[in-house]
Amino acid sequence: MLIERYNEVKKHVEEACKRVGRDPREVTVIAVSKTKPLEMVEELRKEKVLDFGENKVQEIRDKYANISWPVRWHLIGHLQTNKIKYIVDKVALIHSVDSIKLAQAIDKEAAKHDVKEVPILIQVNFAHEDTKFGLNPEDVFDVVKEISALEHVKIKGLMQSAPFVDDPEDNRKYFRAMKQLSVDINNKNFDNVDMSILSMGMTNDYEIAVEEGATMVRVGTAIFGERNYNI
Ligand SMILES: *Cc1c(COP(=O)(O)O)cnc(C)c1O
């Protein structure tokens, strides 16, 4: 039963919160359903799970069109500007904004589709991995400042995909760096920017991420099992 696996993750989140004196209600578990069939999403939805993560625009479109009850879709993967139009009015949060150009394009599509405001996170690449999307931490201030001037996007926080490591403790420093960056940005008091969401932590390392301040963890494998990309 998927709900049992989901509840297991929730329990680990609660325990991590307890270790550091946080309120577990601050943390949302996003069930990352990419590559998994709609029936699995619906099985969890029936149990009142509402937040689901996908990394492909096409997959959100398909699932959105066919699901029996509304859910909150989180776009967690890289977004190409030419695909924004397909999802701008369908997603609850875009986690993966890593350029001014992309934010401007979202702003434009939002206006076209009569979406007042699209909530976004700024993706940061703390480990400077070449293979990953995301801004260098030192560029984030300028980008946040520029994006904050846009009318139809609203920065709600930061996101990162930490490196895949054997020992999740190795990622603690990156999680801590993201929390600190969010505090530094908050202290700048940019208009139209809030830093209430920190999206970090996956199956391998979400407990450490919660200990370091994550408010959203994106968990796929621990809930849905291994993915098969060849189907
Ligand atoms: C696939 C994916 C996840 C979930 O990964 P798991 O290791 O299966 O929990 C989280 N975040 C992003 C950006 C992903 O692409």
The ligand as an SDF file (V2000), in Angstrom:
LIG
                    3D

 15 15  0  0  0  0  0  0  0  0999 V2000
   13.2240   12.4910   -9.2500 C   0  0  0  0  0  0  0  0  0  0  0  0
   13.3820   13.6970   -8.4230 C   0  0  0  0  0  0  0  0  0  0  0  0
   13.1720   13.6550   -7.0250 C   0  0  0  0  0  0  0  0  0  0  0  0
   12.8220   12.3880   -6.2660 C   0  0  0  0  0  0  0  0  0  0  0  0
   13.9150   11.5290   -6.2290 O   0  0  0  0  0  0  0  0  0  0  0  0
   13.9180   10.2140   -5.2840 P   0  0  0  0  0  0  0  0  0  0  0  0
   15.3550    9.9450   -5.0730 O   0  0  0  0  0  0  0  0  0  0  0  0
   13.2370    9.1350   -6.0510 O   0  0  0  0  0  0  0  0  0  0  0  0
   13.2120   10.5440   -4.0290 O   0  0  0  0  0  0  0  0  0  0  0  0
   13.3030   14.8390   -6.3220 C   0  0  0  0  0  0  0  0  0  0  0  0
   13.6380   16.0010   -6.9250 N   0  0  0  0  0  0  0  0  0  0  0  0
   13.8500   16.0840   -8.2530 C   0  0  0  0  0  0  0  0  0  0  0  0
   14.2180   17.3810   -8.8570 C   0  0  0  0  0  0  0  0  0  0  0  0
   13.7340   14.9330   -9.0410 C   0  0  0  0  0  0  0  0  0  0  0  0
   13.9520   15.0320  -10.3700 O   0  0  0  0  0  0  0  0  0  0  0  0
  1  2  1  0
  2  3  1  0
  2 14  2  0
  3  4  1  0
  3 10  2  0
  4  5  1  0
  5  6  1  0
  6  7  2  0
  6  8  1  0
  6  9  1  0
 10 11  1  0
 11 12  2  0
 12 13  1  0
 12 14  1  0
 14 15  1  0
M  END
$$$$
